[in-house]
Amino acid sequence: METLTSPQQQSSGPITRGCQWFKALPNQFCDKTMEIVRKTKKLGQDDPRRIVHSLKVGLALTLVSLFYYFKPLYDGFGDSAMWAVLTVVVVLEFSVGATLGKGFNRMLATFVAGGLGVGAHCLATLAGRKGEPILIATFVFIIAVIMTFMRFFPKMKARYDYGLLIFILTFCLVSVSGYRDDQVLKMAHERFSTILVGSCASLIVCICVCPVWIGEDLHNSVATNMEKLGNFFQAFGDEYFEVSAEHGQSSENNKSYLQGYRSVLTSKSSEETMANFARWEPGHGPFGYRHPWKMYLKIGNLTRDCAYKVEALNNYLNCKIQTPVEIRGKIQGQCKRVSLECSRALKEMASTFRKMVRTRSAIVHIDSSKEAAEELKTLLRTNLWEEADLLEIVPAASVASLLLEIIECIEKISEAVNELAKAAAFRNGNATVLPEQPDSIHQGEVQNDSNTAMPVPHVAIIVAE
């Protein structure tokens, strides 16, 4: 039923709404301003290097703009000094590797393309006034086709894509502008000089003022991904077998651990970008000349392969068809031990990898997980669930099967880490852990990370390297 409103209410409605909107406008403005302030503060707190980078860009642009402020410098370059300012804007990146890559690409492409442009102009002038535009257009067509096609090669696109674009741009500017301007050599010289000044200013500021090494970011990123997988396996056993619920413990920490692996699945593009930029960086700190950055991509790929299996494993936590607790309890000990030893192996590798220490201590945990896996296989071969419903058995059996496959993935990651440690000359650790026959040391128990005693089938003999 429609509601009836008086003519006075209808006429005053828009005015009333307008007044209310104007009254609420200051509050909305304040809310938006505070929201922007909070986001800005969070952005700076997440990575303070962003603030430093912004200051570095401002410093570099201020230094280069001096070519416009001082007449002696301006007379040397003229209006071409603006190319130096533009170069700083496009070349100065967040990391040293990205800045070096762009700066080198821009300088080399400008130099080579400028020389070819001058040569093309000289050849075109030999054909006379009528033949000159035809030859210049032919040269531009050929260069544009060749350089554009070269951009489709994966290696060229990864490292020299920006340089190929600048090559095309510079060649066209020099060769085509030469048709109307006879001082083509001077123009090419000024363009290269100003770009050289802008690139050098960017490199000096980027390297000398709080440098950000992309190679270190890649190194830490690979280690962090291994830690995230280790955290998942640490929490998975308790979460799947509902140990935390039985003991009344909070599972909030476990849930955060169980979700951390998702970022590993999408790390491929960022790792490849960081590896490409890291190749441009000179030796710095523990990262020497010709550091094996490609091996980081191999470790990253193996880590993602493990993360895909973790994704499948995580799906069984929220599966609609769940194996009853009493049936899961029959494989609980072996599965929890495999999961815990996988966690220890990954965390040990991540810790030593981050510190660039060369040890094989993670092999002890891998061997222990293999022993638990053999016990699990033996248990699965028996008629353990002969009276249970097949649909109830499948989820638990799939979890056990995935854990067995994950052990192989972790072993491959360990081998790749050891190969990188050799190639990069990581420093030797103080000790290497080697398995030996069982012995009664500390009553056959060692303390794990959570300060609970866990039985082990062997002891660790420490041998100095």
Secondary structure, 3 states (H helix, E strand, C coil): CCCCCCHHHHHHHHHHHHHHHHHHHHHHHHHHHHHHHHHHHHHHHHCCHHHHHHHHHHHHHHHHCHHHHCHHHHHHHHHHHHHHHHHHHHHCCCCHHHHHHHHHHHHHHHHHHHHHHHHHHHHHHCCHHHHHHHHHHHHHHHHHHHHHHHCCCHHHHHHHHHHHHHHHHHHHHHHHHCCCCCCHHHHHHHHHHHHHHHHHHHHHHHHHCCCCCHHHHHHHHHHHHHHHHHHHHHHHHHHHCCHHHHCCCCCHHHHHHHHCCHHHHCCHHHHHHHHHHHCCCCCECCECCCCCHHHHHHHHHHHHHHHHHHHHHHHCCCCCCCCCHHHHCCCHHHHHHHHHHHHHHHHHHHHHHHCCEECCCHHHHHHHHHHHHHHHHHHHHCCCCCCCCHHHHHHHHHHHHHHHHHHHHHHHHHHHHHHHHHHCCCEECCCEEEECCCCCCHHHEEECCCCCEEECCCCEEEECC
